[in-house]
């Protein structure tokens, strides 16, 4: 009955989707619970027969028939979810949504893109941050349960439209689409999470990465989302903490990236230049930044290391164990954005040092981050994964 939470220890794109898919194929999983972010997530899964899907709101176990539950910490976009469901064959029978989750709307998305055009931040342009910001300022922020009460939904959407002064988006059409969403999905209260956790082992699937966390990332180049294990601790009393990293560090969009190296030949099958985020950037494995992520995330029990097939194709790839004049990033107090902004300024000036190429990449990364590597990934499919049994951990050991 042990649960596992999957969190990216970088800037996102480390392979959470393929790790969750592999866990769901390893043994029976009651459900995948999404606990942060929204439609801006892009978790790639490639099945052993070559089918590919980029998961945004559905959990990455969906292709295996594992149910998804969107917890109250998710930002739910009904229009994006409908499009994703259509691509998956409309598996709404596998989906439950917490009624207290915030609703992302076309007005949030338009306001996000308008803001991004005037002040480039590197947003995904999906309106997730705008949804959170509006909810912090308005008790009338629309939530998923509102789709079951059309009059209340209409009033709240009209207030939202007027607040953003975006009257070109038709209110009636959005109300109709959202109420149709309410007739299609199963909307539940917060007791449903407890029921799922009691019925069998669950996988918590995070979005983005710890180095983008709203309080722990390099402010202001962060997300409006808690990307650490903190939300999981509010939903579940006991779980294993699985941190995910690549053999090289990546970043999508603006912000500090100490080990970035444009000379490395690291082709990317499922990531590229984003219209709103900007370029997909790659560099050497940044053990300094990832150690910081482990610390501020509250530690990890084990690690999944992905893209272990890449170092053999790129002889120039290295691991960075220190910066010039420093071998660690000092965390500040939680929610101290002034400290995070100072870190950002310092990191923009920092340079890598202590670069070396290990013989055993997984072993070296595990030693540097202080946790055993229990999953090694050499490609995008579940068949490309190797599991190591450590202490008989039931989520990562073979089923009987």
Secondary structure by P-SEA (a helix, b strand, c coil): cbbbbbbbcccccccaaaaaaaaaaaccccbbbbccccccbbbbbbccccccccccccccccccbbbbbbcccccccaaaaaaaaaaaccccccbbbcccbbbbcaaaaaaaaaaaaaccccccccaaaaaaaaaacccccccccccccaaaaaaaaaaaaaaaccccccaaaaaaaaaaaaacbbbbccaaaaaaaaacbbbbbbccccccccccccccccccccccaaaaaacccbbbbbbbbccbbbbcccccccccccccccccccccccccccccccccccaaaaaaaaaaaccccbbbbcccccccccccbbbbcccccccbbbbccccaaaaaaaaaaaaaaccccbbbbbccaaaaaaaaacccccbbbcccccccbbbbbccccccccccc
